[in-house]
Amino acid sequence: MIELRQELARASAMLDIRRFDEASQLLARVVAAEPESSRAWCLMARAHLGADRYTEAVSAANRAVALDPADEWPHRLASNALVHLGNYQDALRAAYEACRLAPSYWQTHVCVAQAALAAQRLDVAAGASDRARALAPNEPDVHFLAGKVSLARSDLTGAREHQERALALDPAHSGAMNELGRIRLRRHDTAGAIRHFISAARATPDERIYSRNIDVVLLRTVSRTIYVFTLIALILVWIPAVTHVDRLPFVIALGAVAVATAVCFAWMVLRLPREARLMVRRTLRAPRVAAALALALGGVGVAFGLVAFAPAPDLAQVLPIAVVITVAARLAAFAALRAAARKHLACPGPDWGGRVAVLPAHGADRAQRQHGRAAQQAVDGTHAEDRRRPEPGGQRPVDRVPDHADAGWRRPQKKIWLALNLLEHKWLNPVGRSPCAIRRRAWPWCPTLAT
């Protein structure tokens, strides 16, 4: 029995320092020798969760449930794994069972809130997070989760207050820094969002998600810059046909649009910290991003040249060609940005002076490495020796539940984009298409921000 406790303590220590494969090998020997140990199977589930083996984590958690039905911990572990597998209803049922078995543990209410958030049951998530805060008002993870729930409900003020409270309780809470960046992005403060993402990356340099978010925001900003520039150019193309102005004012207007777009982008870049400016420079120098900018500028330049130098009698025939060239340039630029995102966000990047490492983010629009320490570790109860170990500073794994909270950050601007695209739609598709179809086609491509 003493040897079993020592082996389990070793495995738990390995999990705390993220040595998941070594812990899995050790625990495989333990469960082979002691297959009736519920705690060993729970730790095995944690190891599988850390290594992104979610199906195996569910199996291990179910073995633990069979061995000790009164323990809430394996139910939380199973809920965690089921969320990552996309089985939100079963995840919520497992979280409810954990809460039924241990209603006085704040961790079980956090687990319910996380599963409900993933299932888009925001009322359930809000109630569970409120109960968790009542049980543990000084626990930063509780306020962090409450902030995520508020953000999903579009309560930006409440979300900011909860995340600031989490940071006040734990200044190294990188998850709260990341969420503050997402809140800033909802408020259309790109520079402020990047500052928070950089702070999160500094606090947890081995967590790739925060550095990836910086790249996502930069690519999104480039995408929107191209979109605005080409749409304004599309409107200006019509000026000679409608107003019959001379060619010189027309050329001046094109130059003014290009200069204004460049000045706005430069002003945003100058507001960023030095590390972010280095990343902007690297992003713009990437071949595919440079190609996207060249396609947009070149296409608009060709379209304006056709209109500017066409004889007045031929303007009616030239104008449709110019419109098609402008739209084609925009679509080609977005295609180049998609290719840039696939390469740029999936490959390791340099470490800018040891401060912000742009690490690989394989495959996900949302982070799926961990679901939060509160959802994985045991609490005061059966396995007391595994429960009060302090977390290493700056290495807190935080909640990464796919909550779709970023989906609504661009809503206030959609009417403007729709109005501008209706002009394009009227010319290119006179037969007509539903406004919803236009909105889906017209809205610029953007990579998804990880949570």
C-alpha positions as CSV (number, residue, x, y, z in Angstrom):
1,M,0.0,0.0,0.0
2,I,2.9,2.4,0.8
3,E,4.5,1.6,-2.5
4,L,1.2,2.3,-4.3
5,R,0.9,5.7,-2.6
6,Q,4.4,6.6,-3.6
7,E,3.8,5.6,-7.2
8,L,0.6,7.5,-7.4
9,A,2.3,10.6,-5.9
10,R,5.0,10.3,-8.5
11,A,2.5,10.1,-11.3
12,S,0.6,13.1,-9.9
13,A,3.8,15.1,-9.7
14,M,4.5,14.2,-13.4
15,L,1.1,15.4,-14.4
16,D,1.6,18.7,-12.6
17,I,4.7,19.4,-14.7
18,R,3.0,18.2,-17.9
19,R,5.0,15.0,-18.4
20,F,1.9,13.2,-19.6
21,D,3.4,10.3,-21.6
22,E,5.8,9.4,-18.7
23,A,2.9,9.5,-16.3
24,S,0.8,7.3,-18.6
25,Q,3.5,4.7,-18.7
26,L,3.9,4.7,-14.9
27,L,0.2,4.6,-14.4
28,A,-0.2,1.7,-16.9
29,R,2.1,-0.4,-14.6
30,V,0.2,0.7,-11.5
31,V,-3.3,-0.2,-12.9
32,A,-1.9,-3.5,-14.1
33,A,-0.7,-4.3,-10.6
34,E,-3.6,-2.7,-8.8
35,P,-6.6,-2.7,-11.1
36,E,-9.1,-1.9,-8.3
37,S,-7.5,1.5,-7.5
38,S,-10.0,4.2,-8.4
39,R,-7.4,6.9,-7.8
40,A,-5.0,5.3,-10.3
41,W,-7.7,5.3,-13.0
42,C,-8.5,8.9,-12.3
43,L,-4.9,9.9,-12.7
44,M,-4.7,7.8,-15.9
45,A,-7.7,9.9,-17.2
46,R,-5.9,13.1,-16.3
47,A,-2.8,11.8,-18.2
48,H,-4.9,11.0,-21.3
49,L,-6.6,14.4,-21.1
50,G,-3.2,16.2,-21.0
51,A,-2.1,14.2,-24.1
52,D,-5.3,15.0,-26.0
53,R,-6.4,11.3,-25.9
54,Y,-10.0,12.1,-25.0
55,T,-11.6,8.7,-25.9
56,E,-9.1,6.9,-23.7
57,A,-9.7,9.5,-20.9
58,V,-13.4,8.7,-21.0
59,S,-12.7,5.0,-20.7
60,A,-10.4,5.5,-17.8
61,A,-12.9,7.8,-16.0
62,N,-15.6,5.2,-16.5
63,R,-13.4,2.5,-14.9
64,A,-13.0,4.8,-11.9
65,V,-16.7,5.4,-11.7
66,A,-17.4,1.7,-11.7
67,L,-14.9,1.2,-8.9
68,D,-16.1,4.1,-6.7
69,P,-19.6,5.3,-7.7
70,A,-19.7,7.8,-4.8
71,D,-16.6,9.7,-5.9
72,E,-17.3,12.9,-7.9
73,W,-13.8,13.3,-9.4
74,P,-14.1,10.7,-12.2
75,H,-17.4,12.3,-13.3
76,R,-15.7,15.6,-13.7
77,L,-12.9,14.0,-15.7
78,A,-15.4,12.3,-17.9
79,S,-17.2,15.6,-18.5
80,N,-14.0,17.3,-19.4
81,A,-13.1,14.6,-22.0
82,L,-16.7,14.5,-23.4
83,V,-16.6,18.3,-24.0
84,H,-13.5,18.0,-26.1
85,L,-15.1,15.1,-28.0
86,G,-18.0,17.4,-28.8
87,N,-20.5,15.3,-26.8
88,Y,-21.9,18.2,-24.8
89,Q,-25.1,16.6,-23.6
90,D,-23.3,13.7,-22.0
91,A,-20.7,16.0,-20.7
92,L,-23.4,18.1,-19.0
93,R,-25.0,14.9,-17.5
94,A,-21.6,13.8,-16.1
95,A,-21.1,17.3,-14.6
96,Y,-24.5,17.2,-13.0
97,E,-23.7,13.9,-11.4
98,A,-20.5,15.2,-10.0
99,C,-22.4,18.2,-8.6
100,R,-25.0,15.9,-7.1
101,L,-22.3,13.8,-5.4
102,A,-20.4,16.9,-4.0
103,P,-22.6,20.0,-4.0
104,S,-20.4,21.8,-1.6
105,Y,-17.3,21.6,-3.8
106,W,-16.9,24.7,-6.1
107,Q,-15.0,22.6,-8.6
108,T,-18.2,20.6,-9.4
109,H,-20.1,23.8,-10.1
110,V,-17.3,25.0,-12.3
111,C,-17.5,21.7,-14.2
112,V,-21.2,22.2,-14.8
113,A,-20.7,25.7,-16.0
114,Q,-17.9,24.7,-18.4
115,A,-20.1,21.9,-19.9
116,A,-23.1,24.2,-20.1
117,L,-21.0,26.9,-21.8
118,A,-19.8,24.4,-24.4
119,A,-23.4,23.3,-25.0
120,Q,-24.6,26.9,-25.3
121,R,-26.8,26.6,-22.2
122,L,-25.9,30.0,-21.0
123,D,-28.6,30.2,-18.3
124,V,-27.3,27.0,-16.8
125,A,-23.7,28.2,-17.1
126,A,-24.5,31.5,-15.4
127,G,-26.3,29.8,-12.5
128,A,-23.5,27.3,-11.9
129,S,-20.8,30.0,-12.0
130,D,-22.8,32.1,-9.5
131,R,-22.9,29.1,-7.1
132,A,-19.2,28.5,-7.6
133,R,-18.4,32.1,-6.8
134,A,-20.6,31.9,-3.7
135,L,-18.6,28.8,-2.5
136,A,-15.2,30.2,-3.4
137,P,-15.2,34.0,-3.7
138,N,-11.4,34.1,-3.5
139,E,-10.6,31.5,-6.1
140,P,-9.4,33.1,-9.4
141,D,-10.6,30.3,-11.6
142,V,-14.1,30.9,-10.5
143,H,-14.0,34.5,-11.5
144,F,-12.2,33.6,-14.7
145,L,-15.1,31.2,-15.7
146,A,-17.7,33.8,-14.6
147,G,-16.0,36.2,-17.0
148,K,-16.2,33.7,-19.9
149,V,-19.9,33.2,-19.2
150,S,-20.5,37.0,-19.2
151,L,-18.6,37.3,-22.5
152,A,-20.7,34.6,-24.1
153,R,-23.8,36.6,-23.0
154,S,-22.3,39.7,-24.5
155,D,-22.0,41.4,-21.1
156,L,-18.6,43.0,-21.8
157,T,-18.6,45.1,-18.6
158,G,-19.3,42.2,-16.4
159,A,-16.8,40.0,-18.2
160,R,-14.1,42.6,-17.8
161,E,-14.8,43.0,-14.0
162,H,-14.6,39.2,-13.5
163,Q,-11.3,38.9,-15.3
164,E,-9.8,41.8,-13.5
165,R,-10.9,40.2,-10.2
166,A,-9.2,37.0,-11.3
167,L,-6.0,38.9,-12.1
168,A,-6.2,40.7,-8.7
169,L,-6.3,37.3,-7.0
170,D,-3.7,35.8,-9.2
171,P,-1.5,38.3,-11.2
172,A,0.0,35.4,-13.2
173,H,-3.4,34.1,-14.4
174,S,-2.7,34.0,-18.2
175,G,-6.2,32.8,-19.0
176,A,-7.7,36.0,-17.6
177,M,-5.2,38.1,-19.6
178,N,-6.2,36.3,-22.7
179,E,-9.9,36.9,-22.0
180,L,-9.3,40.6,-21.4
181,G,-7.7,40.6,-24.9
182,R,-10.8,39.0,-26.4
183,I,-13.0,41.6,-24.6
184,R,-10.9,44.4,-26.0
185,L,-11.3,42.9,-29.4
186,R,-15.1,42.9,-29.0
187,R,-14.7,46.6,-28.3
188,H,-12.7,47.0,-31.5
189,D,-9.5,47.9,-29.6
190,T,-7.0,45.8,-31.6
191,A,-3.9,47.4,-30.1
192,G,-5.3,46.8,-26.5
193,A,-6.2,43.2,-27.4
194,I,-2.7,42.4,-28.6
195,R,-1.2,43.9,-25.5
196,H,-3.2,41.5,-23.3
197,F,-2.3,38.5,-25.6
198,I,1.3,39.4,-25.2
199,S,1.0,39.6,-21.4
200,A,-0.6,36.1,-21.5
201,A,2.2,34.8,-23.7
202,R,4.8,36.2,-21.3
203,A,3.1,34.7,-18.3
204,T,2.9,31.3,-19.8
205,P,5.5,31.0,-22.5
206,D,4.9,27.3,-23.2
207,E,1.2,27.8,-24.0
208,R,0.9,28.2,-27.8
209,I,-2.6,29.5,-27.8
210,Y,-1.9,33.1,-26.6
211,S,0.9,33.6,-29.2
212,R,-1.4,32.2,-31.9
213,N,-4.1,34.7,-30.9
214,I,-1.6,37.5,-31.7
215,D,-1.1,36.1,-35.2
216,V,-4.8,35.7,-35.6
217,V,-5.5,39.3,-34.8
218,L,-2.7,40.5,-37.1
219,L,-4.1,38.4,-40.0
220,R,-7.6,39.6,-39.2
221,T,-6.5,43.2,-39.3
222,V,-4.8,42.7,-42.7
223,S,-8.0,41.0,-44.0
224,R,-10.2,43.9,-42.8
225,T,-7.8,46.5,-44.3
226,I,-8.0,44.8,-47.7
227,Y,-11.7,44.5,-47.4
228,V,-12.3,48.2,-46.6
229,F,-9.9,49.3,-49.3
230,T,-11.4,47.3,-52.1
231,L,-15.0,48.2,-51.1
232,I,-14.2,51.9,-51.1
233,A,-12.4,51.5,-54.4
234,L,-15.5,49.7,-55.8
235,I,-17.6,52.7,-54.9
236,L,-15.1,55.1,-56.4
237,V,-15.1,53.2,-59.7
238,W,-18.7,54.4,-60.3
239,I,-17.9,58.1,-59.8
240,P,-16.9,58.9,-63.4
241,A,-20.1,57.2,-64.8
242,V,-22.4,59.0,-62.3
243,T,-20.8,62.4,-61.9
244,H,-18.8,62.7,-65.2
245,V,-15.9,64.2,-63.3
246,D,-12.5,64.8,-64.9
247,R,-9.8,62.2,-64.7
248,L,-7.5,64.2,-62.4
249,P,-9.9,64.3,-59.4
250,F,-10.5,60.6,-60.0
251,V,-6.8,59.7,-59.7
252,I,-6.5,62.0,-56.6
253,A,-9.3,60.1,-55.0
254,L,-7.6,56.8,-55.6
255,G,-4.4,58.1,-54.1
256,A,-6.2,59.5,-51.1
257,V,-7.9,56.2,-50.4
258,A,-4.6,54.3,-50.6
259,V,-2.8,56.9,-48.4
260,A,-5.6,56.9,-45.8
261,T,-5.7,53.1,-45.6
262,A,-1.9,53.0,-45.1
263,V,-2.0,55.8,-42.5
264,C,-4.7,54.0,-40.4
265,F,-2.8,50.8,-40.5
266,A,0.4,52.5,-39.5
267,W,-1.3,54.3,-36.7
268,M,-2.6,51.0,-35.3
269,V,0.8,49.4,-35.6
270,L,2.6,52.3,-33.8
271,R,0.3,51.9,-30.8
272,L,1.5,48.3,-30.3
273,P,4.3,47.2,-28.0
274,R,7.7,46.6,-29.6
275,E,7.3,42.8,-29.7
276,A,4.0,43.2,-31.6
277,R,5.5,45.6,-34.1
278,L,8.2,43.0,-34.8
279,M,5.5,40.4,-35.4
280,V,3.6,42.8,-37.7
281,R,6.8,43.2,-39.7
282,R,7.3,39.5,-39.9
283,T,3.6,38.9,-40.9
284,L,3.7,41.5,-43.7
285,R,6.9,40.0,-45.0
286,A,5.4,36.6,-45.3
287,P,5.2,35.7,-49.0
288,R,1.4,34.9,-49.0
289,V,0.5,38.0,-47.0
290,A,2.6,40.2,-49.3
291,A,0.9,38.5,-52.2
292,A,-2.5,39.3,-50.8
293,L,-1.6,43.0,-50.4
294,A,-0.1,43.0,-53.9
295,L,-3.2,41.4,-55.4
296,A,-5.5,43.9,-53.8
297,L,-3.5,46.9,-54.7
298,G,-2.7,45.7,-58.2
299,G,-6.3,44.7,-59.0
300,V,-7.7,48.1,-57.8
301,G,-4.9,49.9,-59.7
302,V,-5.8,48.1,-62.9
303,A,-9.5,48.8,-62.5
304,F,-8.9,52.5,-61.8
305,G,-6.6,52.6,-64.8
306,L,-9.2,51.2,-67.1
307,V,-11.8,53.7,-65.9
308,A,-9.4,56.7,-65.9
309,F,-8.1,56.2,-69.4
310,A,-11.2,54.9,-71.1
311,P,-12.8,57.2,-73.6
312,A,-16.1,58.7,-72.4
313,P,-18.2,56.8,-75.1
314,D,-16.6,53.5,-74.0
315,L,-17.1,54.0,-70.2
316,A,-20.3,52.0,-70.1
317,Q,-18.5,49.0,-71.5
318,V,-15.4,49.4,-69.4
319,L,-17.1,49.9,-66.1
320,P,-18.4,46.3,-65.6
321,I,-14.9,45.0,-66.4
322,A,-13.4,47.3,-63.8
323,V,-15.9,46.1,-61.2
324,V,-15.2,42.5,-61.9
325,I,-11.5,43.1,-61.7
326,T,-11.9,44.8,-58.3
327,V,-14.0,42.0,-56.9
328,A,-11.7,39.3,-58.3
329,A,-8.7,41.1,-56.7
330,R,-10.5,41.1,-53.3
331,L,-11.4,37.4,-53.6
332,A,-7.8,36.5,-54.7
333,A,-6.4,38.4,-51.8
334,F,-8.6,36.6,-49.3
335,A,-7.6,33.3,-50.9
336,A,-3.9,34.2,-50.4
337,L,-4.7,35.1,-46.7
338,R,-6.3,31.7,-46.2
339,A,-3.2,30.0,-47.4
340,A,-1.1,32.3,-45.2
341,A,-3.2,31.3,-42.2
342,R,-2.9,27.6,-42.9
343,K,0.9,27.9,-43.0
344,H,1.5,30.8,-40.6
345,L,-0.6,29.5,-37.8
346,A,0.5,25.9,-38.1
347,C,4.2,26.4,-38.1
348,P,6.6,27.3,-35.3
349,G,7.6,30.9,-35.3
350,P,10.6,32.7,-33.8
351,D,11.0,33.8,-30.2
352,W,11.2,37.6,-30.3
353,G,14.0,38.2,-27.8
354,G,12.7,35.5,-25.5
355,R,9.6,37.4,-24.8
356,V,6.8,36.2,-27.1
357,A,7.2,32.8,-28.8
358,V,4.9,32.2,-31.7
359,L,4.5,28.4,-31.2
360,P,2.6,25.9,-33.3
361,A,-1.2,25.7,-33.0
362,H,-1.9,22.5,-34.7
363,G,-5.3,22.4,-36.2
364,A,-7.6,24.1,-34.0
365,D,-9.8,27.1,-34.3
366,R,-10.2,26.6,-30.6
367,A,-7.6,25.4,-28.1
368,Q,-8.2,21.9,-27.0
369,R,-5.2,21.0,-24.9
370,Q,-6.6,21.4,-21.4
371,H,-9.9,22.0,-19.9
372,G,-8.8,23.7,-16.6
373,R,-7.2,22.4,-13.5
374,A,-10.5,22.8,-11.6
375,A,-12.1,20.2,-14.0
376,Q,-9.2,17.7,-13.7
377,Q,-7.8,17.7,-10.1
378,A,-9.3,16.1,-7.1
379,V,-10.7,18.2,-4.3
380,D,-10.7,17.6,-0.5
381,G,-12.2,14.2,0.0
382,T,-11.0,10.7,-0.8
383,H,-7.5,11.4,-2.1
384,A,-6.2,14.0,0.3
385,E,-2.5,13.8,-0.6
386,D,-3.2,14.8,-4.2
387,R,-5.3,17.9,-3.4
388,R,-3.5,20.7,-1.8
389,R,-0.4,20.8,-4.0
390,P,0.3,24.5,-5.1
391,E,0.3,25.3,-8.7
392,P,3.6,26.4,-10.3
393,G,3.7,30.1,-10.8
394,G,2.7,31.2,-14.2
395,Q,1.9,27.7,-15.4
396,R,-1.8,27.5,-14.6
397,P,-3.7,25.5,-17.2
398,V,-6.8,27.4,-17.9
399,D,-10.2,26.6,-19.3
400,R,-10.4,26.1,-23.1
401,V,-14.0,25.1,-23.5
402,P,-15.2,25.8,-27.1
403,D,-17.8,28.4,-26.1
404,H,-18.2,30.3,-29.4
405,A,-18.0,33.5,-27.4
406,D,-16.1,35.2,-30.1
407,A,-18.8,34.8,-32.7
408,G,-20.6,38.0,-31.9
409,W,-17.7,40.5,-31.7
410,R,-18.2,41.9,-35.2
411,R,-22.0,42.3,-35.2
412,P,-22.2,46.1,-34.8
413,Q,-20.4,46.6,-38.1
414,K,-22.4,44.1,-40.2
415,K,-25.1,46.6,-41.3
416,I,-22.3,48.8,-42.8
417,W,-20.7,45.9,-44.6
418,L,-24.1,44.7,-45.9
419,A,-25.0,48.2,-47.2
420,L,-21.7,48.5,-49.1
421,N,-22.0,45.0,-50.5
422,L,-25.6,45.6,-51.7
423,L,-24.1,48.1,-54.2
424,E,-21.8,45.4,-55.5
425,H,-24.6,42.8,-55.4
426,K,-26.9,45.1,-57.5
427,W,-24.4,45.2,-60.3
428,L,-23.1,41.7,-60.3
429,N,-26.3,39.9,-59.7
430,P,-29.3,41.8,-61.1
431,V,-31.6,38.8,-60.8
432,G,-31.3,39.0,-57.0
433,R,-30.3,36.9,-54.1
434,S,-31.4,36.9,-50.5
435,P,-29.8,39.5,-48.3
436,C,-28.7,36.6,-46.0
437,A,-26.8,35.0,-48.9
438,I,-25.1,38.3,-49.7
439,R,-24.1,38.7,-46.0
440,R,-22.6,35.2,-45.9
441,R,-20.7,35.8,-49.2
442,A,-19.6,39.4,-48.4
443,W,-18.3,39.1,-44.9
444,P,-14.5,39.0,-45.0
445,W,-12.7,35.9,-44.2
446,C,-11.0,35.9,-40.8
447,P,-9.2,33.2,-38.8
448,T,-11.0,32.2,-35.6
449,L,-9.7,33.5,-32.3
450,A,-8.8,30.8,-29.8
451,T,-10.3,30.8,-26.3
